[in-house]
Amino acid sequence: MTDKNWQALAACRGVDPELFFPEATDELRDGALDEPLVRRQVEAAKAVCRRCPVRERCLAEALERMPHGIAGGMTEQERRRARAQHEHPGGRSGDHAGARKPRWLVLLEAGCSQPEVAAEYGVSPRTIARWAARNPTAQTTQLEHSPTQTTDAAGGGPR
């Protein structure tokens, strides 16, 4: 199995993807979910991850380029903290002015469509839409690159 095909072995294959994207209506100051239903959903998603044979590979991928949802057995908040600890081992995350943009956002800014970015990441276009909705820069980018009017191949009027 090639490195790119690891997802075929994932325990989450065939599981409703919505399980991995709980929507919290109320969050505590530290980002912890404060809703029993959401906590149960997070635990159910993490249970799938615990039995996954490719969990480590999934977590590595999630730490690198998945800003939202549960992946590799960690929530987005847990991954954010893990990344901050890796980038700033002393425990101080300092300012984020030098933080680089996630690759998915760079792809959107370069004019790739959400379905193209989704295919690159092995997620659904809806997931990319969620990421974009949570990122003001991505929302602006999508408005700039949205195909409000397209022209036919001959260069004529709108299709």
CORHU-V530778 format. One record per residue. N is the residue number from 1. RES is the residue in one small letter. PSI is psi as a letter, one per 30 degrees, with the letter a starting at -180 (999 if undefined). OMEGA is omega in whole degrees, 0 to 359 (NA if undefined). BURIAL is I if it has 9 or more other ideal C-beta (glycine too) atoms within 8 Angstrom, else O. Layout:
N_RES_PSI_OMEGA_BURIAL / N_RES_PSI_OMEGA_BURIAL
//
This chain:
1_m_k_181_O / 2_t_l_181_O / 3_d_e_182_O / 4_k_f_184_O / 5_n_g_182_O / 6_w_f_182_I / 7_q_f_179_I / 8_a_f_180_O / 9_l_f_186_I / 10_a_k_179_I / 11_a_f_182_I / 12_c_f_177_I / 13_r_k_179_O / 14_g_f_177_O / 15_v_k_179_I / 16_d_j_182_O / 17_p_f_180_I / 18_e_f_179_O / 19_l_e_186_I / 20_f_g_180_I / 21_f_i_179_I / 22_p_k_179_I / 23_e_j_179_O / 24_a_k_176_I / 25_t_f_182_O / 26_d_k_178_O / 27_e_k_175_O / 28_l_l_182_O / 29_r_e_182_O / 30_d_g_178_O / 31_g_f_180_O / 32_a_k_180_O / 33_l_k_184_I / 34_d_h_181_O / 35_e_k_184_I / 36_p_e_180_O / 37_l_e_179_O / 38_v_e_179_I / 39_r_e_178_I / 40_r_e_179_O / 41_q_e_178_I / 42_v_e_180_I / 43_e_e_178_O / 44_a_e_179_I / 45_a_e_180_I / 46_k_e_177_I / 47_a_e_176_O / 48_v_e_181_I / 49_c_e_182_I / 50_r_e_182_O / 51_r_g_186_O / 52_c_k_180_I / 53_p_f_180_O / 54_v_g_184_I / 55_r_e_182_I / 56_e_e_180_O / 57_r_e_179_O / 58_c_e_180_I / 59_l_e_178_I / 60_a_e_178_I / 61_e_e_181_I / 62_a_e_179_I / 63_l_e_182_I / 64_e_e_190_O / 65_r_g_176_I / 66_m_j_184_I / 67_p_f_186_I / 68_h_l_176_I / 69_g_a_179_I / 70_i_k_179_I / 71_a_k_180_I / 72_g_g_179_I / 73_g_g_180_I / 74_m_k_174_I / 75_t_l_178_O / 76_e_e_179_I / 77_q_e_179_O / 78_e_e_178_O / 79_r_e_178_I / 80_r_e_179_I / 81_r_e_180_O / 82_a_e_178_I / 83_r_e_181_I / 84_a_e_179_I / 85_q_e_179_I / 86_h_e_182_O / 87_e_e_183_O / 88_h_i_186_I / 89_p_f_179_O / 90_g_f_179_O / 91_g_f_180_O / 92_r_k_179_O / 93_s_f_175_O / 94_g_a_181_O / 95_d_l_183_O / 96_h_g_183_O / 97_a_e_181_O / 98_g_g_182_O / 99_a_k_179_O / 100_r_l_180_O / 101_k_k_175_O / 102_p_k_183_O / 103_r_e_182_O / 104_w_e_180_I / 105_l_e_177_I / 106_v_e_179_I / 107_l_e_178_I / 108_l_e_180_I / 109_e_f_180_I / 110_a_f_176_O / 111_g_g_177_O / 112_c_k_178_O / 113_s_l_177_O / 114_q_e_177_I / 115_p_e_178_O / 116_e_e_179_I / 117_v_e_178_I / 118_a_e_179_I / 119_a_e_179_O / 120_e_e_184_I / 121_y_f_181_I / 122_g_g_178_O / 123_v_l_180_O / 124_s_l_174_O / 125_p_e_179_O / 126_r_e_177_O / 127_t_e_179_I / 128_i_e_178_I / 129_a_e_177_I / 130_r_e_180_I / 131_w_e_181_I / 132_a_e_181_I / 133_a_f_181_O / 134_r_f_183_O / 135_n_j_183_I / 136_p_e_178_O / 137_t_e_180_I / 138_a_e_179_I / 139_q_e_178_I / 140_t_e_180_O / 141_t_e_182_I / 142_q_e_177_I / 143_l_e_180_O / 144_e_e_185_O / 145_h_g_182_I / 146_s_k_182_O / 147_p_i_180_O / 148_t_e_175_O / 149_q_k_176_O / 150_t_l_180_O / 151_t_l_179_O / 152_d_l_186_I / 153_a_f_182_O / 154_a_g_179_O / 155_g_g_182_O / 156_g_a_185_O / 157_g_a_181_O / 158_p_k_176_O / 159_r_999_NA_O
//
